[in-house]
Structure formats: structure tokens, C-alpha cells
């Protein structure tokens, strides 16, 4: 694919919001590596913007013109200079524990032709997969245990972007030769190749606990829809959020409006800033948001969370504020799984659904915490509104206080001693606020549910989990899992638990002092959490039948 030269100085940035009483520190946590898609994510500062809007304003990324090169292919990252740069940055920034990897698209589009046989297509993709795996192996060798996200690609739009231009103009489009070299494939033909490539990478790493692949080739179709008739066959429109994910409708391209617009021409492959933002937001929903939590996190329990009001009403939705003289307090119930660790930091992550009246999130919130229940039972009672807690405080608010975004409430130190194993209820209110309210997303969708995030003192942090020398095998497994820790040290069985990818505790059986049985669980990915001595470990397990 042709390189597009832009006179842009690429420097990593981070931004955060905090109220005047609170301060925030930001650390490099993600290394951005890859081709032009990584290049444009850096130009747009996509990762930092998404991290802020998901409440992780203390996280950012690092890249440079060597690590994110417009036009790069997989073989470029097998050269000593690029591998040396990857190694140097991983060693320079010990806090980096994730590599966001975007590579392989140029290899496929630059080498494939519509007249290829299935065997020829497989041959090209086999070569790309081999080089990609060599790069992944190298990254793992530099930082054992590091997490790698292969971010993938969405559908291209050669056929409409170029095909609707006047005939004499088409050949002058910067991507015409790329489309011509592929033999002018239809949307269906090219999308099939992209889906095959994505599926093969997904299958290659589905059992690798260090590599995550999130297929989403149809994401632009899903997120933006085809709001004006497609300019070429098959024509027509469709609303946003209607095509099935992850593949959308392979007979259509990504909408032209999601392609990057340079003024003189529109791209056929690279996304607009809004497109890349939507893509990384999807990565956050499926991967980053929970991975960036600290030692233990819990999502709110749906049937035990909701709103209680000053007029003795109980609502299923999560409201804070006041309306028509009725004050509303949101109660979030969490099932915390921990031993007797001392908590160094606790945060609550909340997604904003609606804001009515004055936005008071930056200055008007109060948190009341109770170990156990505010009332006589875990389900909400009208008396919970005025019930006393173990402690009350004003939280520090970080993130983006806008509809559809997340805020992170860092809880003050006087609340931390009351966060213990078992049920925790947190009441969020806005005393003194009138004629204003905020609605938060409830716990019905685990991916968007409120989250309680805990960081312990005396244990390694999440950034260091990947460095811990601990093995689990076999992985994938049909049931039995053996846990091997350093020097044969004994596991602390009371600290051993298994969660699904949303953080919800699931059932398992302890076989003996070093193995468990998860044969009763459905197929899927799970997180095994365990400790020995002064180290805490979290490992992904793939359960298969």
C-alpha cells in the first residue's frame, strides 16, 4: 500500500480531567507498534482519548516513527533496527505491560489478487502469519508475560471511493494502483479475504493467554450505519447498530464517511479520527477496560443495585441528584473476593447515560460505604436512603464527565478499611444539588456495568503481574488445571478463585494443593487468580470441551 506522507510531529501526549482537590499521575502502559493504522492512531491520539473517556485517565501510551510506520509490513518488524527499538522501549518503560499491535494489512492487500486460487490465498496468509508469529515471539522474549492485542482492521472501501469518481480522475487516486493490483475485487470478494485473514489470526492465538484478537471487521458499519445510499452496487442504506457483529454485512464496505478525508481525496483503507476512536473504544469494551484494573475488581450485582429516594421510592435505574424535590441516591452492590490484604487504592468506574440540568459530577458527589448491607438484606429497601454507613467521604473524580463516557471515583483513605471480603454496598449521592440529576449505566450489561477496582499493598501491582514466574497447564484445558509457582512454593488456597472475563466469580473444584477442576464451566475464557507468599497472580485459562 502506498505511503501517505504527512508533515506531522508525532509526540505522545496524555490528558486527564480531575477536580481541583485531586491530582492524577499518568504512566506509560501501552506500547503502540505497527503500520499506518498505528501511525494514524498516534496522529489522532486515539488511545489516550479513549483511555480518558473510559475512566483510565492515568493510562497513556508510547510510540514513535520507528514503531508506528506508515506503510510498514510484517517483515519490517523482523529487521534488527525495529526490534532493537521495541526492546529499548520495553526496557526503558517498565510500566508498559501491553503492546497494541497493528500489522499485516499491507502484506495481505499488497500481495493478493482476486484471481488467486484458495491455495494461493492461503499461501500468502501463511507467510504473513509466520512473520507475525515471529514478531509476537520476539516481544514475548523481551518482556515475558506481556499482553499483546492484535487490533485488526475494518472493511476497506475502494469500490465506492474510487468507483464513483469520473473515469479520467480514478487513475490519479493514490490508492487506485492498490485496487488495480488486486484485480478490482468487489466488496464481497475483498471482505471475504479480510475476514479469512482475521479469523486465521484469531484461531492462531485463541489458546494463547498472552495474545488477544478481537474480530470486528464490520465495526464501522455497525457504529455508523450507511446513512446515505451506497454510491455503487448493491446500493441502499441501513441504520447504525443493525448489522451483526463482528462481520457486519460483507456485501457492503465500511461507510465512505468513516474513511479518512484529506480534502483533495478520500482514503480507501484508513479510518477517520472518529473511526479509529470507535475502534479503540471497542477494544476497551472487550479488552482494555477490565485488563487495566488493578489486583481485583468486581462488577455491580444487577438485582441488588439501583436507586433509593427521599420519598421512599426504589428505582431499578441508577440515578444521583434531585428532581421535583425528590433526592436520589444510587446504591451499587459488589461481591468482593479477597483475603485479608490491606487495600492501597479503591476506585469505582461508572458510565454516564444521561445528564439533566447542571452537571455536578466534578464537585457535588458524596460516597457512603457499608461492609455488608445498608438495610437488613442485599436487595434495596426504602430505608437505605437514610441508613448510616461505615464511613462517608467526597471522592476524587477523573475521566470525562459527558454522556456515553466514564468517570472514575477514587475513594478517600477513610473508606478503605471497610472494604473487606464479601458484600460491599456503596451509596452515591449529591447533597445540596437541586433540579439536576445524572443517570449511570446499570449492571444489566457486564461490559458496561459499574466496577469496583482494588489495588492491594504488600503485593505486586497489576503492571508487574506479567513478570511473575508462574505456570498453569494444560491451557487450553477440558477441566483439570495444574498451577506451578516459583520454587515449588505452596499456594494459598484461601486466595484462589476463578472469574469470567467480566470479573464475576465462577464455581470450580480444588483437586489438591496444586490443581483445580473447571470441567463444569462452559467453553470460554476465564481468569485464574491465586497467590503464594507475597505475590499475586492472574492467568487466563481457555476452557474447551
Secondary structure, 3 states (H helix, E strand, C coil): CCCCCCCCCCCCCCCCCECCCCCCCCEEEEEEEECHHHHHHHHCCHHHHHHHHCCCCCEEEECCCCCECCCCCHHHHHCHHHHHHHHHHHHHCCCCCEEEEECCHHHHHHHCCCCCCHHHHHHHHHHHHHHHHHHHHHHHHHCCCCEEEECCCCCCCHHHHHHCCCHHHHCCCCCHHHHHHCCCCCHHHHHHHHHHHHHHHHHHHCCCCCEEECCCCCHHHHHHCECCCCCCCCCCCECCCCCCCCCCCCCCCCCHHHEEECCCCEEEEEECHHHHHHHHHHHHHHHHHHHCCCCEEEECCHHHCEEEECCCCEECCEEEEEECCEEEEEEEEEEECCCCCEEEEEEEEEEEEEEECCCCCCCCCEEEEEECCCCCCCCCCHHHHCCCCCEEECCEEEECCCCCCEEEEECCHHHHCCCCCEEEEEEEECCCCCCEEEEECCCCCCCCCCEEEEEEECCCCHHHHCCCCEEEECCCECCEEEEEEHHHCCCCHHHCEEEECCCCEECCEEEECCEEECCCCCCEEEEEEEEECCEEEEEEEEECC
